[in-house]
Amino acid sequence: MTFSITAAAMNSESGLNKLDALLKRIEEDVHEMEILDADLLEETLWYQTSRAERRLLLMKIATAMLHRSPRLHGPHVQRCEVKDERTAAQACEAAYTPLYILVENDNSDGRLVKFVLMAFANRETLDLCYGTGQSRTPKACELESRGGSGELKKLIEKRADEAAARGVAPRIVVAADSDGEWPGDIKQAAQEIRDTCTNRGIACPPLNKRTAENYVPDGVWGVWANKPEQTNIRPAIEALLRLSHVQRDHVRLDKSNTAPWTGTETNAAALFSGVSTADETVLIAASLKKAAAKAIDLALGSALAAPLRADILSRDPAGELEALARTIEDYL
């Protein structure tokens, strides 16, 4: 976030302590600051009552604004104008609140978020989410989960209520899948999460595949399954990759001895009607949810994410994952 400071705010004696606190988050590289009335800076109460090193910092911020191109996207694109004591207090509340990325499951969904950011986000975003931003107090970005769609909805409400109580807009991005068993299917719990986000003004880029595991690209599956130690699981991965793209979007990737689709549901049965009995049997026996987690871990651990951008877009031609990455960037 970028905090835009006016001369009026810098001359409000009762709000100067808030500006000092705000500047600390700027010094920690969590947020950015711009001084709107740069030509009046040296005449302001904030500047004149500051220590020499702080005056130098304020002058540096004012000068940098003259040479900075307007941000169109990415970290700090959101601006918050500070013009008096009240808005300075609100700015502090926002600056000392992490960007919350709320997910249903921090294992599967959390892995997917990191994989997506590694593939699409810029260095500044990665540093805020996984680098020095994590050493700040509070953190620049925090991924949270309570487990289950019902608990996720409660967590969204809780964080939104906290923001409302402090008089600031919620700094929240929700990543939630559809649980859909066929194209266009969105389960009631998933729809309730989307509706809650809409009603509370919270970003929730739609993820329309069944679960996080359904987004794993072919290249990631291939690299992991071809490792010598994956002999047992390899036939299941090969069966999975024989499914059509639409079938891959909605197949159930779960623990072993779990049906990969609901044969008694008309739409699901029609979608998977062409799958051979042999492939269905192999998919039932495999623990594909666990395999997906290990495949993503391999990609994250071996820096495969960035080179696989094209592979991700092939698995996700609608660009849902890239949209999630861009949304997270724009809220930092």
ABEGO torsion letter per residue (X at the ends): XBBBBBAAAAABAAAAAAAAAAAAAAAAGABBBBBABAAAAAABAAAAABBAAAAAAAAAAAAAAAABBBBABEBGABBBBBABAAAAAAAAAAAABBBBBBBABAAAAAAAAAAAAAAABBAAAAAAAABAAAABOBBABBBBBAEEAAAAAAAAAAAAAAAAAAGBBBBBBBBBBAGBABBGBBBAAAAAAAAAAAAAGBBBBBBABABAAAABBAAAAAAAAABAAAAAAAAAAAAAAABBAAAAAABBBBBBGBBABBAABAAAAAAAAABBAAAAAAAAABBAAAAAAAAAAAAAAAGAAAAAAAAAAAABAAGAAAAAAAAAAAAX
